[in-house]
């Protein structure tokens, strides 16, 4: 579908949704940076019947994929509603789409700010924001983990397997994926699966888990974090999974002395989380989840490369991500040695 066709269909949808006289789409552009979703940014100029004019700054989230492991757009819409109600800074959802674009989609507000991690971690414009981001990350995550599990959308999220802890469930799930798609041996991954099973943390009471809480999925301004993005991997599990994933070395973008997303230290992050109402943090359990997070990211790197190599996707971005598998192997060896 051409941009002109997308603009026409979005305008028609918004006109029906608002019951207005006319809608004009301006500044439509396809956003980059997402490896899976189709995301359009645009301004909708709404002309009301009483002569009032209103400009809405919106994002369209669409997804042409289907499958049992792909979060539906309606579920993501409901998850964002629940997150906002729990006090998490997220883009406000605007409208659930119909079949106008030929694929499931929804509209949400556009939050201005920076998402490119290397700019956030290095540019002077965000120097002040970086001084408070570690605390903000802890406070926001505490709110994420308070999202009620029985709300619409959230109730449909994946949960731990019956009779298995959240940790056991995640290890089994990613090992199954790894066995199915790995084209060649990865001894470091084999060792990591064995290490994780031998060092399982105590079973945790399940909570809402963001699933992709990291630098790169945040919108940041000069004052710090403005919004949390990319909720399609949300599930019910161990809350420390989010903590461990945030500390994965790949999300530090070179700031290796600052393990919390390249901006801060673990102690400050843990303290902010607990002070904001999060449960007591067990650093050893977070370390386990950091090992798992690196292994998980390594398996995802293989998956992304496989999508390119098998012809499922022509995305050069996916091919490039595949090259990062070696980074996770090295980090896994370092992390496991620290606990041997």
C-alpha positions as a LaTeX table, in Angstrom:
\begin{tabular}{lrrr}
\hline
Residue & $x$ (\AA) & $y$ (\AA) & $z$ (\AA) \\
\hline
Unk1 & 0.00 & 0.00 & 0.00 \\
Unk2 & 1.40 & 3.40 & $-0.98$ \\
Unk3 & 1.68 & 6.26 & 1.54 \\
Unk4 & $-1.08$ & 8.06 & $-0.34$ \\
Unk5 & $-3.39$ & 5.08 & 0.06 \\
Unk6 & $-2.51$ & 4.76 & 3.75 \\
Unk7 & $-3.30$ & 8.45 & 4.28 \\
Unk8 & $-6.64$ & 8.14 & 2.51 \\
Unk9 & $-7.68$ & 5.10 & 4.54 \\
Unk10 & $-6.57$ & 6.61 & 7.85 \\
Unk11 & $-8.53$ & 9.77 & 7.09 \\
Unk12 & $-11.67$ & 7.77 & 6.30 \\
Unk13 & $-11.32$ & 5.73 & 9.46 \\
Unk14 & $-10.85$ & 8.78 & 11.69 \\
Unk15 & $-13.76$ & 10.56 & 10.05 \\
Unk16 & $-16.02$ & 7.60 & 10.89 \\
Unk17 & $-14.57$ & 7.22 & 14.38 \\
Unk18 & $-15.04$ & 10.87 & 15.34 \\
Unk19 & $-18.21$ & 11.46 & 13.33 \\
Unk20 & $-16.69$ & 14.64 & 11.94 \\
Unk21 & $-17.08$ & 16.63 & 8.74 \\
Unk22 & $-13.60$ & 15.93 & 7.41 \\
Unk23 & $-10.14$ & 14.67 & 8.35 \\
Unk24 & $-6.91$ & 15.59 & 6.59 \\
Unk25 & $-3.70$ & 13.58 & 7.10 \\
Unk26 & $-0.44$ & 15.49 & 7.15 \\
Unk27 & 3.25 & 14.63 & 7.70 \\
Unk28 & 2.72 & 10.91 & 7.18 \\
Unk29 & 5.94 & 8.92 & 7.43 \\
Unk30 & 6.90 & 5.30 & 8.00 \\
Unk31 & 9.08 & 5.04 & 11.09 \\
Unk32 & 12.27 & 3.01 & 11.13 \\
Unk33 & 13.84 & 1.23 & 14.07 \\
Unk34 & 11.30 & $-1.57$ & 14.51 \\
Unk35 & 12.23 & $-5.00$ & 13.24 \\
Unk36 & 8.70 & $-6.43$ & 13.27 \\
Unk37 & 5.91 & $-3.83$ & 13.38 \\
Unk38 & 4.74 & $-1.38$ & 10.71 \\
Unk39 & 4.54 & 2.00 & 12.40 \\
Unk40 & 3.29 & 5.22 & 10.78 \\
Unk41 & 3.57 & 8.68 & 12.30 \\
Unk42 & 1.16 & 11.39 & 11.16 \\
Unk43 & $-0.89$ & 14.44 & 12.11 \\
Unk44 & $-4.65$ & 14.30 & 11.67 \\
Unk45 & $-6.38$ & 17.65 & 11.16 \\
Unk46 & $-9.98$ & 17.08 & 12.26 \\
Unk47 & $-12.66$ & 19.52 & 11.11 \\
Unk48 & $-15.70$ & 19.28 & 13.39 \\
Unk49 & $-19.26$ & 20.01 & 12.33 \\
Unk50 & $-19.39$ & 23.13 & 14.53 \\
Unk51 & $-16.42$ & 24.64 & 12.68 \\
Unk52 & $-13.75$ & 23.74 & 15.25 \\
Unk53 & $-10.44$ & 22.43 & 13.97 \\
Unk54 & $-8.31$ & 20.00 & 16.00 \\
Unk55 & $-4.88$ & 18.53 & 15.22 \\
Unk56 & $-4.11$ & 15.08 & 16.61 \\
Unk57 & $-0.51$ & 13.82 & 16.71 \\
Unk58 & $-0.85$ & 10.09 & 16.20 \\
Unk59 & 0.93 & 6.80 & 15.61 \\
Unk60 & $-0.55$ & 3.85 & 13.74 \\
Unk61 & 0.65 & 0.42 & 14.90 \\
Unk62 & $-0.02$ & $-2.29$ & 12.33 \\
Unk63 & 1.16 & $-5.85$ & 11.99 \\
Unk64 & 0.76 & $-8.00$ & 8.88 \\
Unk65 & 1.93 & $-11.13$ & 10.70 \\
Unk66 & $-0.31$ & $-13.79$ & 12.20 \\
Unk67 & 0.48 & $-16.71$ & 14.44 \\
Unk68 & $-0.04$ & $-18.25$ & 17.87 \\
Unk69 & 2.95 & $-16.41$ & 19.40 \\
Unk70 & 2.18 & $-12.97$ & 17.97 \\
Unk71 & 0.34 & $-10.54$ & 20.25 \\
Unk72 & $-2.77$ & $-9.23$ & 18.54 \\
Unk73 & $-3.20$ & $-5.50$ & 18.05 \\
Unk74 & $-6.34$ & $-5.57$ & 20.20 \\
Unk75 & $-4.45$ & $-7.22$ & 23.05 \\
Unk76 & $-1.65$ & $-4.65$ & 22.80 \\
Unk77 & $-4.26$ & $-1.88$ & 22.80 \\
Unk78 & $-5.80$ & $-3.26$ & 26.02 \\
Unk79 & $-2.38$ & $-3.78$ & 27.61 \\
Unk80 & $-1.52$ & $-0.13$ & 26.98 \\
Unk81 & $-4.83$ & 0.90 & 28.55 \\
Unk82 & $-4.03$ & $-1.18$ & 31.63 \\
Unk83 & $-0.48$ & 0.19 & 31.84 \\
Unk84 & $-1.72$ & 3.78 & 31.72 \\
Unk85 & $-4.28$ & 3.06 & 34.45 \\
Unk86 & $-1.47$ & 1.65 & 36.63 \\
Unk87 & 0.54 & 4.87 & 36.31 \\
Unk88 & 3.07 & 3.68 & 33.76 \\
Unk89 & 4.16 & 6.41 & 31.29 \\
Unk90 & 2.91 & 5.07 & 27.96 \\
Unk91 & 1.41 & 6.61 & 24.82 \\
Unk92 & $-2.33$ & 6.99 & 25.32 \\
Unk93 & $-4.33$ & 4.77 & 22.98 \\
Unk94 & $-6.68$ & 6.70 & 20.70 \\
Unk95 & $-8.74$ & 4.18 & 18.75 \\
Unk96 & $-8.85$ & 0.50 & 17.92 \\
Unk97 & $-8.74$ & 0.03 & 14.16 \\
Unk98 & $-11.01$ & $-1.88$ & 11.81 \\
Unk99 & $-10.13$ & $-3.45$ & 8.44 \\
Unk100 & $-9.30$ & $-0.11$ & 6.80 \\
Unk101 & $-5.58$ & $-0.90$ & 6.31 \\
Unk102 & $-6.12$ & $-4.54$ & 5.44 \\
Unk103 & $-4.18$ & $-5.59$ & 8.58 \\
Unk104 & $-4.92$ & $-5.25$ & 12.30 \\
Unk105 & $-3.97$ & $-1.81$ & 13.65 \\
Unk106 & $-4.66$ & 0.73 & 16.34 \\
Unk107 & $-3.92$ & 4.41 & 16.87 \\
Unk108 & $-2.15$ & 5.96 & 19.82 \\
Unk109 & $-0.80$ & 9.37 & 20.68 \\
Unk110 & 2.65 & 10.34 & 19.46 \\
Unk111 & 5.06 & 11.13 & 22.29 \\
Unk112 & 7.92 & 13.35 & 21.18 \\
Unk113 & 11.43 & 12.53 & 22.26 \\
Unk114 & 14.50 & 10.44 & 21.47 \\
Unk115 & 14.57 & 6.64 & 21.18 \\
Unk116 & 18.04 & 6.05 & 19.70 \\
Unk117 & 20.08 & 4.70 & 22.60 \\
Unk118 & 23.48 & 5.99 & 21.54 \\
Unk119 & 22.17 & 9.55 & 21.40 \\
Unk120 & 20.46 & 9.21 & 24.78 \\
Unk121 & 23.64 & 7.86 & 26.37 \\
Unk122 & 26.07 & 10.35 & 24.82 \\
Unk123 & 24.47 & 13.60 & 23.65 \\
Unk124 & 24.71 & 16.65 & 25.91 \\
Unk125 & 20.97 & 17.29 & 25.42 \\
Unk126 & 20.22 & 14.31 & 27.69 \\
Unk127 & 23.00 & 14.79 & 30.26 \\
Unk128 & 20.61 & 15.95 & 32.98 \\
Unk129 & 18.09 & 13.25 & 32.17 \\
Unk130 & 20.74 & 10.55 & 32.51 \\
Unk131 & 21.31 & 11.56 & 36.14 \\
Unk132 & 17.73 & 10.56 & 37.08 \\
Unk133 & 17.05 & 7.70 & 34.68 \\
Unk134 & 18.25 & 4.91 & 36.97 \\
Unk135 & 15.76 & 5.99 & 39.62 \\
Unk136 & 13.03 & 6.45 & 37.00 \\
Unk137 & 13.66 & 2.97 & 35.59 \\
Unk138 & 13.14 & 1.46 & 39.03 \\
Unk139 & 10.01 & 3.49 & 39.78 \\
Unk140 & 8.43 & 2.78 & 36.39 \\
Unk141 & 9.16 & $-0.94$ & 36.62 \\
Unk142 & 7.48 & $-1.12$ & 40.03 \\
Unk143 & 4.34 & 0.35 & 38.40 \\
Unk144 & 4.60 & $-2.13$ & 35.50 \\
Unk145 & 4.61 & $-5.04$ & 37.93 \\
Unk146 & 1.48 & $-3.69$ & 39.66 \\
Unk147 & $-0.65$ & $-3.97$ & 36.51 \\
Unk148 & $-3.62$ & $-6.20$ & 37.49 \\
Unk149 & $-3.56$ & $-9.62$ & 35.87 \\
Unk150 & $-7.34$ & $-9.86$ & 35.45 \\
Unk151 & $-7.86$ & $-6.76$ & 33.27 \\
Unk152 & $-8.96$ & $-7.04$ & 29.60 \\
Unk153 & $-6.04$ & $-7.94$ & 27.38 \\
Unk154 & $-3.74$ & $-8.73$ & 30.29 \\
Unk155 & $-5.88$ & $-11.76$ & 31.13 \\
Unk156 & $-5.03$ & $-13.17$ & 27.68 \\
Unk157 & $-1.23$ & $-12.98$ & 28.09 \\
Unk158 & 0.97 & $-16.10$ & 28.22 \\
Unk159 & 1.45 & $-17.55$ & 31.69 \\
Unk160 & 3.82 & $-20.05$ & 33.31 \\
Unk161 & 3.17 & $-23.67$ & 32.38 \\
Unk162 & 1.14 & $-25.63$ & 34.95 \\
Unk163 & 3.43 & $-27.19$ & 37.53 \\
Unk164 & 6.40 & $-25.08$ & 36.43 \\
Unk165 & 7.87 & $-21.89$ & 37.88 \\
Unk166 & 8.21 & $-18.79$ & 35.67 \\
Unk167 & 11.96 & $-19.44$ & 35.40 \\
Unk168 & 11.48 & $-23.10$ & 34.40 \\
Unk169 & 8.85 & $-22.07$ & 31.84 \\
Unk170 & 11.06 & $-19.48$ & 30.15 \\
Unk171 & 14.11 & $-21.76$ & 29.98 \\
Unk172 & 12.05 & $-24.58$ & 28.47 \\
Unk173 & 10.41 & $-22.24$ & 25.96 \\
Unk174 & 13.65 & $-20.73$ & 24.68 \\
Unk175 & 15.48 & $-24.04$ & 24.60 \\
Unk176 & 12.70 & $-25.47$ & 22.45 \\
Unk177 & 13.04 & $-22.50$ & 20.09 \\
Unk178 & 16.82 & $-22.82$ & 20.05 \\
Unk179 & 16.69 & $-26.53$ & 19.19 \\
Unk180 & 14.27 & $-25.83$ & 16.36 \\
Unk181 & 16.13 & $-23.01$ & 14.62 \\
Unk182 & 19.87 & $-23.16$ & 15.45 \\
Unk183 & 21.64 & $-24.04$ & 12.16 \\
Unk184 & 24.95 & $-24.88$ & 13.84 \\
Unk185 & 26.28 & $-25.78$ & 17.32 \\
Unk186 & 26.69 & $-23.05$ & 19.97 \\
Unk187 & 28.62 & $-24.60$ & 22.89 \\
Unk188 & 28.26 & $-21.45$ & 25.02 \\
Unk189 & 24.47 & $-21.69$ & 24.71 \\
Unk190 & 24.50 & $-25.40$ & 25.60 \\
Unk191 & 26.52 & $-24.59$ & 28.72 \\
Unk192 & 24.18 & $-21.72$ & 29.59 \\
Unk193 & 21.05 & $-23.89$ & 29.41 \\
Unk194 & 22.77 & $-26.38$ & 31.74 \\
Unk195 & 23.90 & $-23.60$ & 34.12 \\
Unk196 & 20.42 & $-22.08$ & 34.29 \\
Unk197 & 18.83 & $-25.40$ & 35.20 \\
Unk198 & 21.41 & $-26.07$ & 37.91 \\
Unk199 & 20.99 & $-22.62$ & 39.47 \\
Unk200 & 17.23 & $-22.05$ & 39.30 \\
Unk201 & 15.99 & $-19.19$ & 41.54 \\
Unk202 & 13.25 & $-19.81$ & 44.09 \\
Unk203 & 9.79 & $-19.79$ & 42.49 \\
Unk204 & 8.34 & $-16.28$ & 42.45 \\
Unk205 & 4.73 & $-15.14$ & 42.67 \\
Unk206 & 3.88 & $-14.23$ & 39.06 \\
Unk207 & 3.22 & $-10.62$ & 38.08 \\
Unk208 & 2.80 & $-8.71$ & 34.85 \\
Unk209 & 6.15 & $-8.67$ & 32.99 \\
Unk210 & 6.93 & $-6.18$ & 30.22 \\
Unk211 & 9.24 & $-8.67$ & 28.52 \\
Unk212 & 11.38 & $-6.17$ & 26.58 \\
Unk213 & 12.21 & $-3.53$ & 29.18 \\
Unk214 & 15.46 & $-2.00$ & 27.94 \\
Unk215 & 17.21 & 0.98 & 26.46 \\
Unk216 & 15.88 & 1.32 & 22.92 \\
Unk217 & 12.28 & 0.85 & 24.02 \\
Unk218 & 12.10 & 4.15 & 25.87 \\
Unk219 & 11.23 & 7.66 & 24.70 \\
Unk220 & 13.52 & 10.11 & 26.47 \\
Unk221 & 13.59 & 13.89 & 26.78 \\
Unk222 & 15.97 & 16.30 & 28.46 \\
Unk223 & 14.24 & 15.62 & 31.78 \\
Unk224 & 14.44 & 11.82 & 31.50 \\
Unk225 & 12.02 & 9.05 & 30.53 \\
Unk226 & 8.77 & 10.13 & 28.89 \\
Unk227 & 7.31 & 6.82 & 27.77 \\
Unk228 & 7.81 & 3.05 & 27.63 \\
Unk229 & 7.30 & 1.40 & 24.25 \\
Unk230 & 7.01 & $-2.07$ & 22.65 \\
Unk231 & 4.71 & $-4.13$ & 24.85 \\
Unk232 & 4.16 & $-7.01$ & 22.43 \\
Unk233 & 6.34 & $-9.41$ & 24.46 \\
Unk234 & 4.39 & $-8.83$ & 27.69 \\
Unk235 & 3.48 & $-11.93$ & 29.68 \\
Unk236 & 2.88 & $-13.15$ & 33.21 \\
Unk237 & 6.03 & $-14.29$ & 35.00 \\
Unk238 & 8.78 & $-13.45$ & 37.48 \\
Unk239 & 9.16 & $-9.65$ & 37.87 \\
Unk240 & 12.93 & $-10.02$ & 38.20 \\
Unk241 & 12.99 & $-11.13$ & 34.56 \\
Unk242 & 12.54 & $-7.47$ & 33.54 \\
Unk243 & 15.36 & $-6.43$ & 35.87 \\
Unk244 & 17.78 & $-8.97$ & 34.48 \\
Unk245 & 16.95 & $-8.12$ & 30.88 \\
Unk246 & 17.48 & $-4.41$ & 31.48 \\
Unk247 & 21.02 & $-5.20$ & 32.66 \\
Unk248 & 21.98 & $-7.25$ & 29.57 \\
Unk249 & 25.27 & $-5.87$ & 28.24 \\
Unk250 & 23.88 & $-5.29$ & 24.75 \\
Unk251 & 21.55 & $-2.58$ & 26.11 \\
Unk252 & 24.44 & $-0.57$ & 27.59 \\
Unk253 & 25.69 & 0.42 & 24.13 \\
Unk254 & 29.30 & 0.67 & 25.20 \\
Unk255 & 28.77 & 2.04 & 28.73 \\
Unk256 & 29.85 & $-1.24$ & 30.27 \\
Unk257 & 30.67 & 0.30 & 33.65 \\
Unk258 & 26.99 & 1.26 & 34.03 \\
Unk259 & 25.14 & $-2.08$ & 34.03 \\
Unk260 & 21.62 & $-0.65$ & 34.28 \\
Unk261 & 20.85 & 0.29 & 30.67 \\
Unk262 & 24.15 & 2.17 & 30.37 \\
Unk263 & 23.03 & 4.87 & 32.83 \\
Unk264 & 23.44 & 3.58 & 36.38 \\
Unk265 & 24.33 & 1.01 & 39.00 \\
Unk266 & 22.30 & $-1.94$ & 40.20 \\
Unk267 & 22.11 & $-0.86$ & 43.86 \\
Unk268 & 20.46 & 2.46 & 42.99 \\
Unk269 & 18.07 & 0.73 & 40.58 \\
Unk270 & 17.07 & $-1.93$ & 43.11 \\
Unk271 & 16.55 & 0.66 & 45.86 \\
Unk272 & 14.35 & 2.84 & 43.65 \\
Unk273 & 12.26 & $-0.18$ & 42.65 \\
Unk274 & 11.68 & $-1.23$ & 46.25 \\
Unk275 & 10.97 & 2.34 & 47.41 \\
Unk276 & 8.31 & 2.66 & 44.69 \\
Unk277 & 6.45 & $-0.40$ & 45.98 \\
Unk278 & 8.21 & $-3.21$ & 44.15 \\
Unk279 & 8.91 & $-6.44$ & 45.99 \\
Unk280 & 12.22 & $-7.02$ & 47.76 \\
Unk281 & 15.01 & $-7.66$ & 45.25 \\
Unk282 & 17.29 & $-10.69$ & 45.48 \\
Unk283 & 20.50 & $-9.70$ & 43.63 \\
Unk284 & 21.44 & $-13.36$ & 43.08 \\
Unk285 & 18.10 & $-14.00$ & 41.39 \\
Unk286 & 18.54 & $-10.91$ & 39.22 \\
Unk287 & 21.96 & $-12.27$ & 38.20 \\
Unk288 & 20.26 & $-15.52$ & 37.13 \\
Unk289 & 17.79 & $-13.55$ & 35.04 \\
Unk290 & 20.64 & $-11.52$ & 33.54 \\
Unk291 & 22.26 & $-14.78$ & 32.40 \\
Unk292 & 18.91 & $-15.86$ & 31.00 \\
Unk293 & 18.43 & $-12.46$ & 29.33 \\
Unk294 & 21.73 & $-12.77$ & 27.49 \\
Unk295 & 20.89 & $-16.31$ & 26.38 \\
Unk296 & 17.42 & $-15.24$ & 25.33 \\
Unk297 & 18.82 & $-12.34$ & 23.28 \\
Unk298 & 21.31 & $-14.70$ & 21.68 \\
Unk299 & 18.53 & $-17.07$ & 20.62 \\
Unk300 & 16.54 & $-14.12$ & 19.27 \\
Unk301 & 19.60 & $-13.05$ & 17.24 \\
Unk302 & 19.66 & $-16.49$ & 15.64 \\
Unk303 & 15.92 & $-16.26$ & 14.97 \\
Unk304 & 16.26 & $-12.87$ & 13.31 \\
Unk305 & 19.10 & $-14.05$ & 11.10 \\
Unk306 & 17.16 & $-17.17$ & 10.19 \\
Unk307 & 14.23 & $-15.06$ & 9.00 \\
Unk308 & 16.58 & $-13.33$ & 6.58 \\
Unk309 & 18.54 & $-16.41$ & 5.47 \\
Unk310 & 15.41 & $-18.47$ & 4.78 \\
Unk311 & 13.84 & $-15.70$ & 2.73 \\
Unk312 & 11.02 & $-14.98$ & 5.17 \\
Unk313 & 12.19 & $-11.37$ & 5.36 \\
Unk314 & 14.39 & $-9.17$ & 3.18 \\
Unk315 & 15.26 & $-6.91$ & 6.13 \\
Unk316 & 18.98 & $-6.13$ & 6.28 \\
Unk317 & 18.37 & $-5.15$ & 9.90 \\
Unk318 & 17.46 & $-8.74$ & 10.75 \\
Unk319 & 20.56 & $-10.02$ & 8.97 \\
Unk320 & 22.76 & $-7.60$ & 10.92 \\
Unk321 & 21.21 & $-8.60$ & 14.24 \\
Unk322 & 22.29 & $-12.16$ & 13.55 \\
Unk323 & 25.92 & $-11.09$ & 13.75 \\
Unk324 & 25.45 & $-10.13$ & 17.41 \\
Unk325 & 25.06 & $-13.74$ & 18.53 \\
Unk326 & 28.79 & $-13.90$ & 19.35 \\
Unk327 & 28.45 & $-10.95$ & 21.76 \\
Unk328 & 25.96 & $-12.87$ & 23.87 \\
Unk329 & 28.15 & $-16.00$ & 23.88 \\
Unk330 & 31.10 & $-14.06$ & 25.28 \\
Unk331 & 28.99 & $-12.34$ & 27.91 \\
Unk332 & 27.40 & $-15.63$ & 28.99 \\
Unk333 & 30.82 & $-17.13$ & 29.68 \\
Unk334 & 31.77 & $-14.08$ & 31.76 \\
Unk335 & 28.54 & $-14.15$ & 33.78 \\
Unk336 & 28.61 & $-17.89$ & 34.44 \\
Unk337 & 32.24 & $-17.78$ & 35.53 \\
Unk338 & 31.30 & $-15.12$ & 38.10 \\
Unk339 & 29.05 & $-17.67$ & 39.82 \\
Unk340 & 31.04 & $-20.92$ & 39.37 \\
\hline
\end{tabular}
